[in-house]
Amino acid sequence: MEVRGIEISDELIGTFAPILVYWAYSGMYMMLEGLDNYRLHSRKDEVDKNLVPKKDVVKGVLLQQAVQALVATLLFAVTGNEVEAEGDQQRPLLVLAKQFFIAMVVLDTWQYFMHRYMHQNKFLYKHIHSQHHRLVVPYAYGALYNHPLEGLILDTVGGALSFLLSGMSPRASIFFFSFATVKTVDDHCGLWLPGNLFHIFFRNNSAYHDIHHQLYGTKYNFSQPFFVTWDRILGTYMPYTIEKRVDGGFEARPTKDCKED
């Protein structure tokens, strides 16, 4: 890919574009955090319930992104994918759509089972996955705040598998992983904004994932980042309603027929 006369490889863009997209999109949400009438939690809840300072969240995310960039660089080098730009342009749109769908299914499947196992295994939860749940009240740039080992297993390995098994090219991966990044940030944004397309087209959204971050929801809603299929199939789907809070804003509440054991 050529930018202003400078040739930049698709592999390089595919490595760093999702990182730039992450901070740009989460930054947009941080500018909107003053919209108290659309927050899923009050500002007081964010201060009282979250167990980690925001500066530590930033450090944790940057560490994970550094690991992802390293693994992506190695993956592109090992696969030696030399697909020319014309190759993507000549591919029928249906083929690219199929690759995207396969990648979404692979990523969802990997993350559901790894995520669920990290909750069921007491050692892994205590020493690894509990770090992500220090954010009881999720916010946008905390989406990738994980233990480094969890980031490697869930996100980095899951991303590598979706890339390899879908057969997409490095150029196609730029768009897929940028989209997956936006979706992940949106799921953690903590806002319920009218007209949000992710809320319209995906059942797996900020309210759905917010349920999982609450104490009563840690045994439910493991699916991420796209569909809720595995939760429905395996009985870990927690239905919920969106209700207005007395002090302003919204709240995602599990329905009465949902068991909390």
MIDOSE-1310 file (N, C-alpha, C; in nm, 2 decimals, decimal comma, always signed):
residues 261
mevr	+0,09/-0,12/+0,00/+0,00/+0,00/+0,00/+0,09/+0,12/+0,00; +0,06/+0,22/-0,09/+0,14/+0,34/-0,10/+0,07/+0,46/-0,04; +0,14/+0,53/+0,05/+0,08/+0,65/+0,11/+0,17/+0,77/+0,08; +0,12/+0,86/+0,00/+0,20/+0,98/-0,04/+0,34/+0,95/-0,09
giei	+0,34/+0,85/-0,18/+0,46/+0,81/-0,24/+0,55/+0,72/-0,16; +0,51/+0,68/-0,04/+0,59/+0,60/+0,05/+0,52/+0,46/+0,05; +0,59/+0,36/+0,02/+0,54/+0,22/+0,02/+0,54/+0,17/+0,16; +0,42/+0,13/+0,21/+0,40/+0,08/+0,34/+0,34/-0,06/+0,33
sdel	+0,40/-0,16/+0,39/+0,34/-0,30/+0,37/+0,21/-0,31/+0,44; +0,13/-0,40/+0,38/+0,00/-0,44/+0,45/+0,02/-0,50/+0,58; +0,13/-0,58/+0,60/+0,16/-0,64/+0,72/+0,19/-0,53/+0,83; +0,26/-0,43/+0,80/+0,29/-0,32/+0,89/+0,16/-0,25/+0,94
igtf	+0,08/-0,22/+0,84/-0,05/-0,15/+0,87/-0,14/-0,24/+0,95; -0,14/-0,37/+0,91/-0,22/-0,47/+0,98/-0,18/-0,49/+1,13; -0,05/-0,46/+1,16/+0,00/-0,47/+1,29/-0,04/-0,35/+1,38; -0,03/-0,23/+1,32/-0,05/-0,11/+1,41/-0,18/-0,04/+1,39
apil	-0,25/-0,07/+1,28/-0,38/+0,00/+1,26/-0,48/-0,03/+1,38; -0,50/-0,16/+1,42/-0,59/-0,18/+1,53/-0,56/-0,11/+1,66; -0,43/-0,09/+1,68/-0,38/-0,01/+1,80/-0,42/+0,13/+1,79; -0,40/+0,19/+1,68/-0,44/+0,33/+1,66/-0,59/+0,35/+1,66
vywa	-0,66/+0,25/+1,60/-0,81/+0,25/+1,61/-0,86/+0,24/+1,75; -0,80/+0,16/+1,83/-0,83/+0,14/+1,97/-0,83/+0,27/+2,04; -0,72/+0,35/+2,03/-0,71/+0,47/+2,11/-0,80/+0,58/+2,05; -0,81/+0,58/+1,92/-0,90/+0,68/+1,86/-1,04/+0,67/+1,90
ysgm	-1,09/+0,54/+1,89/-1,23/+0,51/+1,92/-1,26/+0,53/+2,06; -1,17/+0,47/+2,15/-1,20/+0,49/+2,29/-1,19/+0,63/+2,34; -1,10/+0,71/+2,27/-1,09/+0,85/+2,30/-1,21/+0,93/+2,27; -1,28/+0,89/+2,16/-1,41/+0,95/+2,13/-1,51/+0,92/+2,24
ymml	-1,51/+0,80/+2,29/-1,61/+0,77/+2,40/-1,57/+0,85/+2,53; -1,44/+0,87/+2,55/-1,40/+0,94/+2,67/-1,45/+1,08/+2,66; -1,46/+1,14/+2,54/-1,51/+1,27/+2,52/-1,66/+1,28/+2,55; -1,72/+1,16/+2,54/-1,87/+1,16/+2,55/-1,91/+1,11/+2,69
egld	-1,81/+1,09/+2,78/-1,85/+1,04/+2,91/-1,93/+1,13/+3,00; -1,93/+1,26/+2,95/-2,01/+1,36/+3,03/-2,16/+1,34/+3,00; -2,20/+1,26/+2,91/-2,34/+1,23/+2,88/-2,40/+1,14/+2,99; -2,42/+1,20/+3,11/-2,47/+1,12/+3,22/-2,60/+1,05/+3,20
nyrl	-2,68/+1,11/+3,12/-2,82/+1,05/+3,09/-2,81/+0,92/+3,01; -2,69/+0,89/+2,96/-2,68/+0,77/+2,88/-2,58/+0,67/+2,94; -2,53/+0,70/+3,06/-2,44/+0,61/+3,12/-2,51/+0,49/+3,18; -2,45/+0,37/+3,17/-2,50/+0,25/+3,24/-2,47/+0,24/+3,38
hsrk	-2,38/+0,32/+3,43/-2,35/+0,34/+3,57/-2,32/+0,48/+3,60; -2,34/+0,52/+3,72/-2,32/+0,66/+3,76/-2,17/+0,68/+3,78; -2,12/+0,80/+3,78/-1,98/+0,84/+3,80/-1,94/+0,79/+3,94; -2,03/+0,79/+4,04/-2,00/+0,75/+4,17/-1,97/+0,60/+4,17
devd	-2,05/+0,52/+4,10/-2,02/+0,38/+4,09/-1,89/+0,35/+4,03; -1,85/+0,43/+3,93/-1,72/+0,40/+3,86/-1,61/+0,43/+3,96; -1,62/+0,53/+4,05/-1,52/+0,56/+4,15/-1,52/+0,46/+4,26; -1,64/+0,42/+4,31/-1,65/+0,33/+4,43/-1,62/+0,19/+4,39
knlv	-1,66/+0,14/+4,28/-1,66/+0,00/+4,25/-1,53/-0,05/+4,18; -1,48/+0,03/+4,09/-1,36/-0,01/+4,02/-1,24/-0,02/+4,11; -1,16/-0,12/+4,09/-1,05/-0,15/+4,19/-0,91/-0,12/+4,14; -0,90/-0,05/+4,03/-0,77/-0,02/+3,97/-0,77/+0,13/+3,92
pkkd	-0,66/+0,20/+3,94/-0,65/+0,34/+3,89/-0,64/+0,34/+3,74; -0,69/+0,45/+3,68/-0,69/+0,46/+3,54/-0,55/+0,45/+3,47; -0,46/+0,51/+3,54/-0,32/+0,51/+3,49/-0,27/+0,36/+3,48; -0,31/+0,28/+3,57/-0,26/+0,14/+3,56/-0,34/+0,07/+3,45
vvkg	-0,46/+0,11/+3,42/-0,53/+0,05/+3,31/-0,46/+0,08/+3,18; -0,42/+0,21/+3,16/-0,35/+0,25/+3,04/-0,22/+0,17/+3,03; -0,14/+0,15/+3,13/-0,02/+0,08/+3,13/-0,05/-0,07/+3,09; -0,15/-0,13/+3,14/-0,18/-0,27/+3,11/-0,22/-0,28/+2,97
vllq	-0,30/-0,19/+2,91/-0,34/-0,20/+2,77/-0,22/-0,18/+2,68; -0,13/-0,09/+2,71/-0,02/-0,07/+2,63/+0,07/-0,19/+2,63; +0,09/-0,26/+2,74/+0,16/-0,38/+2,75/+0,10/-0,49/+2,66; -0,03/-0,50/+2,67/-0,09/-0,60/+2,58/-0,08/-0,57/+2,44
qavq	-0,09/-0,45/+2,40/-0,08/-0,41/+2,26/+0,06/-0,43/+2,21; +0,16/-0,41/+2,29/+0,30/-0,44/+2,25/+0,32/-0,59/+2,22; +0,26/-0,67/+2,31/+0,27/-0,82/+2,28/+0,19/-0,85/+2,16; +0,08/-0,80/+2,13/+0,00/-0,82/+2,01/+0,08/-0,78/+1,89
alva	+0,14/-0,67/+1,89/+0,22/-0,62/+1,78/+0,34/-0,71/+1,75; +0,40/-0,76/+1,85/+0,51/-0,86/+1,84/+0,47/-0,99/+1,77; +0,36/-1,04/+1,83/+0,31/-1,17/+1,77/+0,26/-1,15/+1,63; +0,19/-1,04/+1,60/+0,14/-1,01/+1,46/+0,26/-1,01/+1,37
tllf	+0,37/-0,94/+1,41/+0,49/-0,93/+1,32/+0,55/-1,07/+1,29; +0,55/-1,15/+1,40/+0,61/-1,29/+1,38/+0,52/-1,37/+1,30; +0,38/-1,35/+1,31/+0,29/-1,43/+1,24/+0,30/-1,40/+1,09; +0,30/-1,27/+1,06/+0,31/-1,24/+0,92/+0,45/-1,28/+0,86
avtg	+0,55/-1,28/+0,94/+0,68/-1,33/+0,89/+0,68/-1,48/+0,86; +0,62/-1,55/+0,95/+0,62/-1,70/+0,94/+0,53/-1,75/+0,83; +0,41/-1,68/+0,81/+0,32/-1,73/+0,71/+0,37/-1,69/+0,57; +0,45/-1,58/+0,57/+0,51/-1,54/+0,44/+0,40/-1,51/+0,33
neve	+0,29/-1,45/+0,38/+0,18/-1,42/+0,28/+0,22/-1,31/+0,19; +0,23/-1,34/+0,06/+0,28/-1,24/-0,04/+0,16/-1,20/-0,13; +0,04/-1,20/-0,08/-0,07/-1,16/-0,16/-0,05/-1,01/-0,21; -0,06/-0,99/-0,34/-0,05/-0,85/-0,39/-0,18/-0,78/-0,37
aegd	-0,17/-0,65/-0,37/-0,29/-0,57/-0,35/-0,40/-0,60/-0,45; -0,35/-0,63/-0,58/-0,45/-0,66/-0,68/-0,53/-0,79/-0,65; -0,47/-0,88/-0,57/-0,54/-1,00/-0,53/-0,66/-0,97/-0,46; -0,66/-0,88/-0,36/-0,78/-0,85/-0,28/-0,88/-0,78/-0,37
qqrp	-0,83/-0,69/-0,46/-0,92/-0,62/-0,54/-1,00/-0,71/-0,64; -0,93/-0,82/-0,68/-1,00/-0,91/-0,77/-1,08/-1,02/-0,71; -1,07/-1,03/-0,58/-1,15/-1,13/-0,51/-1,30/-1,08/-0,50; -1,39/-1,17/-0,53/-1,53/-1,13/-0,52/-1,57/-1,09/-0,38
llvl	-1,66/-0,99/-0,37/-1,70/-0,94/-0,24/-1,75/-1,05/-0,15; -1,82/-1,15/-0,22/-1,87/-1,26/-0,14/-1,76/-1,35/-0,07; -1,65/-1,36/-0,14/-1,54/-1,43/-0,08/-1,49/-1,36/+0,04; -1,47/-1,23/+0,03/-1,42/-1,15/+0,14/-1,52/-1,16/+0,26
akqf	-1,65/-1,15/+0,23/-1,75/-1,16/+0,33/-1,75/-1,29/+0,40; -1,73/-1,40/+0,32/-1,72/-1,53/+0,38/-1,60/-1,54/+0,47; -1,48/-1,49/+0,43/-1,37/-1,49/+0,52/-1,39/-1,41/+0,65; -1,46/-1,30/+0,64/-1,49/-1,22/+0,76/-1,58/-1,30/+0,85
fiam	-1,68/-1,36/+0,80/-1,77/-1,44/+0,88/-1,70/-1,56/+0,95; -1,62/-1,63/+0,87/-1,54/-1,74/+0,93/-1,45/-1,69/+1,05; -1,38/-1,57/+1,02/-1,30/-1,52/+1,12/-1,38/-1,48/+1,25; -1,50/-1,42/+1,23/-1,58/-1,39/+1,34/-1,62/-1,51/+1,42
vvld	-1,66/-1,62/+1,35/-1,70/-1,74/+1,42/-1,58/-1,80/+1,50; -1,47/-1,81/+1,43/-1,35/-1,86/+1,50/-1,31/-1,78/+1,62; -1,31/-1,65/+1,61/-1,27/-1,56/+1,72/-1,37/-1,58/+1,84; -1,50/-1,58/+1,80/-1,61/-1,59/+1,90/-1,60/-1,73/+1,97
twqy	-1,57/-1,83/+1,90/-1,57/-1,97/+1,96/-1,45/-1,98/+2,05; -1,33/-1,94/+2,00/-1,21/-1,94/+2,09/-1,23/-1,86/+2,22; -1,28/-1,74/+2,20/-1,29/-1,65/+2,32/-1,40/-1,70/+2,42; -1,50/-1,76/+2,36/-1,61/-1,80/+2,46/-1,55/-1,91/+2,55
fmhr	-1,49/-2,02/+2,49/-1,45/-2,13/+2,57/-1,33/-2,10/+2,66; -1,24/-2,02/+2,61/-1,12/-1,97/+2,69/-1,17/-1,88/+2,80; -1,26/-1,79/+2,77/-1,31/-1,70/+2,87/-1,39/-1,77/+2,98; -1,48/-1,86/+2,94/-1,56/-1,94/+3,03/-1,47/-2,02/+3,12
ymhq	-1,36/-2,09/+3,06/-1,27/-2,17/+3,14/-1,20/-2,09/+3,25; -1,16/-1,96/+3,21/-1,09/-1,88/+3,31/-1,18/-1,84/+3,42; -1,31/-1,85/+3,41/-1,40/-1,82/+3,52/-1,42/-1,95/+3,60; -1,43/-2,06/+3,53/-1,45/-2,19/+3,60/-1,33/-2,24/+3,68
nkfl	-1,21/-2,22/+3,63/-1,09/-2,26/+3,69/-1,05/-2,16/+3,80; -1,06/-2,19/+3,92/-1,04/-2,10/+4,03/-0,90/-2,04/+4,03; -0,80/-2,12/+4,00/-0,66/-2,07/+4,00/-0,65/-1,96/+3,89; -0,70/-1,99/+3,76/-0,69/-1,90/+3,65/-0,76/-1,77/+3,68
ykhi	-0,88/-1,79/+3,74/-0,96/-1,67/+3,77/-0,89/-1,58/+3,87; -0,84/-1,64/+3,98/-0,78/-1,56/+4,09/-0,65/-1,49/+4,04; -0,57/-1,56/+3,97/-0,44/-1,51/+3,93/-0,43/-1,44/+3,80; -0,53/-1,46/+3,71/-0,52/-1,40/+3,58/-0,65/-1,32/+3,54
hsqh	-0,76/-1,39/+3,53/-0,88/-1,32/+3,47/-0,94/-1,22/+3,56; -0,92/-1,23/+3,69/-0,97/-1,14/+3,79/-0,92/-1,00/+3,76; -0,80/-0,99/+3,70/-0,75/-0,85/+3,67/-0,85/-0,77/+3,58; -0,90/-0,84/+3,48/-1,00/-0,77/+3,40/-1,12/-0,73/+3,47
hrlv	-1,16/-0,81/+3,57/-1,28/-0,78/+3,65/-1,26/-0,68/+3,76; -1,14/-0,63/+3,77/-1,12/-0,51/+3,86/-1,21/-0,39/+3,81; -1,24/-0,40/+3,68/-1,33/-0,29/+3,63/-1,47/-0,34/+3,63; -1,53/-0,33/+3,75/-1,67/-0,36/+3,76/-1,76/-0,27/+3,68
vpya	-1,72/-0,15/+3,67/-1,79/-0,05/+3,58/-1,70/-0,03/+3,46; -1,73/-0,10/+3,35/-1,64/-0,09/+3,23/-1,64/+0,05/+3,17; -1,53/+0,09/+3,11/-1,52/+0,21/+3,03/-1,43/+0,18/+2,91; -1,44/+0,26/+2,80/-1,39/+0,23/+2,67/-1,25/+0,19/+2,67
ygal	-1,15/+0,27/+2,72/-1,01/+0,23/+2,70/-0,97/+0,12/+2,79; -1,06/+0,07/+2,88/-1,03/-0,04/+2,96/-1,07/-0,18/+2,89; -1,11/-0,17/+2,77/-1,15/-0,29/+2,70/-1,05/-0,40/+2,70; -0,92/-0,36/+2,68/-0,81/-0,46/+2,67/-0,73/-0,46/+2,79
ynhp	-0,79/-0,42/+2,90/-0,71/-0,42/+3,03/-0,72/-0,57/+3,08; -0,62/-0,64/+3,06/-0,62/-0,78/+3,11/-0,48/-0,82/+3,16; -0,47/-0,93/+3,23/-0,34/-0,99/+3,26/-0,27/-1,02/+3,13; -0,14/-0,99/+3,12/-0,07/-1,02/+2,99/-0,09/-1,16/+2,94
legl	-0,10/-1,26/+3,03/-0,12/-1,40/+2,98/-0,25/-1,42/+2,92; -0,35/-1,35/+2,98/-0,49/-1,36/+2,93/-0,50/-1,29/+2,79; -0,43/-1,18/+2,78/-0,43/-1,11/+2,65/-0,37/-1,19/+2,55; -0,26/-1,26/+2,58/-0,20/-1,35/+2,48/-0,29/-1,47/+2,44
ildt	-0,35/-1,53/+2,54/-0,44/-1,65/+2,51/-0,57/-1,61/+2,44; -0,64/-1,52/+2,50/-0,77/-1,49/+2,44/-0,76/-1,40/+2,32; -0,70/-1,29/+2,32/-0,70/-1,20/+2,21/-0,60/-1,23/+2,10; -0,47/-1,24/+2,14/-0,36/-1,26/+2,05/-0,37/-1,40/+1,97
vgga	-0,38/-1,50/+2,05/-0,40/-1,64/+1,99/-0,53/-1,65/+1,91; -0,64/-1,60/+1,97/-0,77/-1,60/+1,91/-0,76/-1,53/+1,77; -0,70/-1,41/+1,77/-0,68/-1,33/+1,65/-0,60/-1,41/+1,55; -0,49/-1,47/+1,59/-0,41/-1,55/+1,50/-0,48/-1,66/+1,43
lsfl	-0,56/-1,73/+1,51/-0,64/-1,84/+1,46/-0,75/-1,80/+1,36; -0,81/-1,69/+1,39/-0,91/-1,63/+1,30/-0,85/-1,59/+1,17; -0,73/-1,53/+1,17/-0,66/-1,49/+1,05/-0,62/-1,62/+0,97; -0,56/-1,71/+1,03/-0,51/-1,83/+0,96/-0,63/-1,92/+0,91
lsgm	-0,73/-1,94/+0,99/-0,84/-2,03/+0,94/-0,93/-1,97/+0,84; -0,94/-1,84/+0,84/-1,03/-1,77/+0,75/-0,96/-1,76/+0,61; -0,83/-1,76/+0,61/-0,76/-1,75/+0,48/-0,75/-1,61/+0,43; -0,78/-1,51/+0,51/-0,78/-1,37/+0,47/-0,63/-1,33/+0,45
spra	-0,62/-1,23/+0,36/-0,49/-1,17/+0,33/-0,45/-1,07/+0,44; -0,32/-1,02/+0,45/-0,29/-0,92/+0,54/-0,37/-0,79/+0,52; -0,40/-0,76/+0,39/-0,48/-0,64/+0,37/-0,62/-0,65/+0,42; -0,68/-0,77/+0,40/-0,82/-0,79/+0,45/-0,81/-0,79/+0,61
siff	-0,70/-0,84/+0,67/-0,70/-0,84/+0,81/-0,69/-0,70/+0,87; -0,64/-0,60/+0,80/-0,64/-0,46/+0,85/-0,79/-0,42/+0,88; -0,88/-0,45/+0,79/-1,02/-0,41/+0,81/-1,09/-0,50/+0,92; -1,06/-0,63/+0,91/-1,12/-0,72/+1,01/-1,08/-0,69/+1,15
fsfa	-0,95/-0,68/+1,18/-0,91/-0,65/+1,32/-0,94/-0,51/+1,36; -0,95/-0,42/+1,27/-0,99/-0,28/+1,31/-1,13/-0,28/+1,35; -1,22/-0,36/+1,28/-1,36/-0,37/+1,31/-1,38/-0,44/+1,44; -1,30/-0,55/+1,46/-1,31/-0,62/+1,59/-1,27/-0,54/+1,71
tvkt	-1,17/-0,45/+1,69/-1,12/-0,36/+1,79/-1,23/-0,26/+1,83; -1,29/-0,20/+1,72/-1,40/-0,10/+1,75/-1,52/-0,17/+1,82; -1,55/-0,29/+1,78/-1,66/-0,37/+1,85/-1,62/-0,39/+2,00; -1,50/-0,43/+2,02/-1,46/-0,46/+2,16/-1,47/-0,34/+2,25
vddh	-1,42/-0,23/+2,19/-1,42/-0,10/+2,27/-1,56/-0,06/+2,29; -1,65/-0,07/+2,19/-1,79/-0,03/+2,21/-1,86/-0,12/+2,32; -1,82/-0,24/+2,33/-1,88/-0,33/+2,43/-1,85/-0,29/+2,57; -1,74/-0,22/+2,58/-1,69/-0,17/+2,72/-1,71/-0,02/+2,74
cglw	-1,78/+0,04/+2,65/-1,79/+0,19/+2,66/-1,87/+0,24/+2,78; -1,96/+0,16/+2,83/-2,04/+0,20/+2,95/-2,15/+0,30/+2,92; -2,18/+0,31/+2,79/-2,29/+0,41/+2,75/-2,39/+0,33/+2,66; -2,52/+0,38/+2,67/-2,63/+0,33/+2,60/-2,68/+0,44/+2,51
lpgn	-2,62/+0,46/+2,40/-2,65/+0,58/+2,32/-2,75/+0,54/+2,21; -2,85/+0,63/+2,19/-2,95/+0,61/+2,09/-2,89/+0,61/+1,95; -2,93/+0,52/+1,86/-2,88/+0,51/+1,73/-2,75/+0,44/+1,71; -2,70/+0,38/+1,82/-2,57/+0,30/+1,81/-2,60/+0,18/+1,72
lfhi	-2,53/+0,17/+1,61/-2,55/+0,06/+1,52/-2,52/-0,08/+1,58; -2,42/-0,08/+1,67/-2,38/-0,20/+1,73/-2,49/-0,25/+1,82; -2,57/-0,16/+1,88/-2,68/-0,20/+1,96/-2,80/-0,25/+1,88; -2,81/-0,20/+1,76/-2,91/-0,24/+1,66/-2,89/-0,38/+1,60
ffrn	-2,77/-0,40/+1,56/-2,74/-0,52/+1,48/-2,67/-0,63/+1,56; -2,63/-0,60/+1,68/-2,56/-0,71/+1,76/-2,63/-0,72/+1,90; -2,67/-0,84/+1,93/-2,73/-0,86/+2,07/-2,62/-0,85/+2,17; -2,50/-0,88/+2,13/-2,38/-0,87/+2,21/-2,33/-0,73/+2,21
nsay	-2,36/-0,65/+2,31/-2,33/-0,51/+2,31/-2,29/-0,46/+2,45; -2,29/-0,33/+2,47/-2,23/-0,28/+2,60/-2,32/-0,32/+2,72; -2,45/-0,33/+2,70/-2,54/-0,37/+2,81/-2,52/-0,52/+2,84; -2,51/-0,60/+2,73/-2,49/-0,74/+2,74/-2,36/-0,77/+2,82
hdih	-2,26/-0,71/+2,78/-2,13/-0,73/+2,85/-2,12/-0,67/+2,99; -2,20/-0,56/+3,01/-2,20/-0,50/+3,14/-2,26/-0,60/+3,24; -2,36/-0,68/+3,20/-2,42/-0,78/+3,29/-2,31/-0,87/+3,34; -2,22/-0,91/+3,25/-2,11/-1,01/+3,28/-2,02/-0,95/+3,39
hqly	-2,00/-0,82/+3,38/-1,90/-0,75/+3,47/-1,96/-0,74/+3,61; -2,09/-0,76/+3,63/-2,15/-0,74/+3,77/-2,13/-0,88/+3,84; -2,13/-0,87/+3,97/-2,11/-0,99/+4,05/-2,21/-1,10/+4,02; -2,34/-1,06/+4,00/-2,44/-1,16/+3,97/-2,43/-1,22/+3,83
gtky	-2,34/-1,16/+3,75/-2,34/-1,20/+3,61/-2,21/-1,27/+3,57; -2,12/-1,30/+3,66/-2,00/-1,36/+3,62/-2,00/-1,50/+3,57; -2,12/-1,57/+3,59/-2,14/-1,70/+3,54/-2,22/-1,70/+3,41; -2,24/-1,58/+3,35/-2,32/-1,57/+3,23/-2,26/-1,47/+3,13
nfsq	-2,31/-1,47/+3,01/-2,27/-1,38/+2,91/-2,12/-1,38/+2,88; -2,06/-1,50/+2,86/-1,92/-1,51/+2,83/-1,89/-1,47/+2,68; -1,99/-1,47/+2,60/-1,96/-1,45/+2,45/-1,90/-1,31/+2,43; -1,81/-1,31/+2,33/-1,74/-1,19/+2,29/-1,66/-1,22/+2,16
pffv	-1,64/-1,13/+2,07/-1,70/-0,99/+2,08/-1,82/-0,97/+1,99; -1,86/-1,07/+1,91/-1,97/-1,05/+1,81/-2,11/-1,10/+1,84; -2,12/-1,24/+1,86/-2,25/-1,30/+1,87/-2,27/-1,35/+2,01; -2,39/-1,40/+2,04/-2,43/-1,46/+2,17/-2,46/-1,61/+2,15
twdr	-2,42/-1,66/+2,04/-2,46/-1,80/+2,00/-2,42/-1,90/+2,10; -2,29/-1,90/+2,15/-2,25/-2,01/+2,24/-2,32/-1,99/+2,38; -2,34/-1,87/+2,42/-2,42/-1,85/+2,55/-2,56/-1,92/+2,54; -2,62/-1,90/+2,42/-2,76/-1,95/+2,41/-2,75/-2,10/+2,40
ilgt	-2,66/-2,16/+2,32/-2,65/-2,30/+2,31/-2,62/-2,37/+2,44; -2,53/-2,32/+2,51/-2,48/-2,38/+2,63/-2,54/-2,33/+2,77; -2,64/-2,25/+2,76/-2,72/-2,22/+2,87/-2,66/-2,11/+2,96; -2,57/-2,03/+2,91/-2,51/-1,93/+2,99/-2,55/-1,79/+2,95
ympy	-2,66/-1,78/+2,87/-2,72/-1,66/+2,83/-2,81/-1,60/+2,94; -2,78/-1,47/+2,98/-2,86/-1,41/+3,08/-2,94/-1,29/+3,01; -3,07/-1,31/+3,00/-3,15/-1,20/+2,94/-3,16/-1,08/+3,04; -3,18/-0,97/+2,98/-3,18/-0,85/+3,06/-3,28/-0,74/+3,00
tiek	-3,30/-0,64/+3,08/-3,38/-0,53/+3,03/-3,30/-0,40/+3,06; -3,33/-0,30/+2,98/-3,26/-0,17/+2,99/-3,37/-0,08/+3,06; -3,33/-0,03/+3,18/-3,42/+0,05/+3,26/-3,36/+0,19/+3,29; -3,44/+0,29/+3,31/-3,38/+0,42/+3,35/-3,36/+0,42/+3,50
rvdg	-3,25/+0,48/+3,54/-3,22/+0,49/+3,68/-3,28/+0,62/+3,74; -3,31/+0,61/+3,86/-3,38/+0,73/+3,93/-3,29/+0,85/+3,92; -3,15/+0,83/+3,94/-3,06/+0,94/+3,94/-3,01/+0,98/+3,80; -3,08/+0,93/+3,70/-3,04/+0,96/+3,56/-2,96/+0,85/+3,50
gfea	-2,96/+0,84/+3,36/-2,89/+0,73/+3,30/-2,97/+0,60/+3,29; -2,90/+0,49/+3,25/-2,97/+0,37/+3,23/-2,90/+0,26/+3,31; -2,97/+0,15/+3,32/-2,91/+0,03/+3,39/-2,96/-0,10/+3,32; -2,86/-0,19/+3,30/-2,90/-0,32/+3,25/-2,93/-0,41/+3,36
rptk	-3,05/-0,47/+3,37/-3,09/-0,55/+3,48/-3,13/-0,69/+3,43; -3,08/-0,80/+3,49/-3,13/-0,93/+3,45/-3,28/-0,95/+3,48; -3,34/-1,02/+3,39/-3,49/-1,05/+3,41/-3,51/-1,14/+3,53; -3,63/-1,13/+3,58/-3,66/-1,20/+3,71/-3,65/-1,35/+3,70
dcke	-3,67/-1,41/+3,58/-3,66/-1,56/+3,57/-3,52/-1,61/+3,55; -3,42/-1,52/+3,57/-3,28/-1,56/+3,55/-3,22/-1,61/+3,68; -3,17/-1,73/+3,68/-3,11/-1,78/+3,81/-2,97/-1,72/+3,83; -2,94/-1,70/+3,95/-2,81/-1,63/+3,98/-2,72/-1,73/+4,06
d	-2,75/-1,86/+4,06/-2,67/-1,95/+4,13/-2,54/-1,99/+4,05
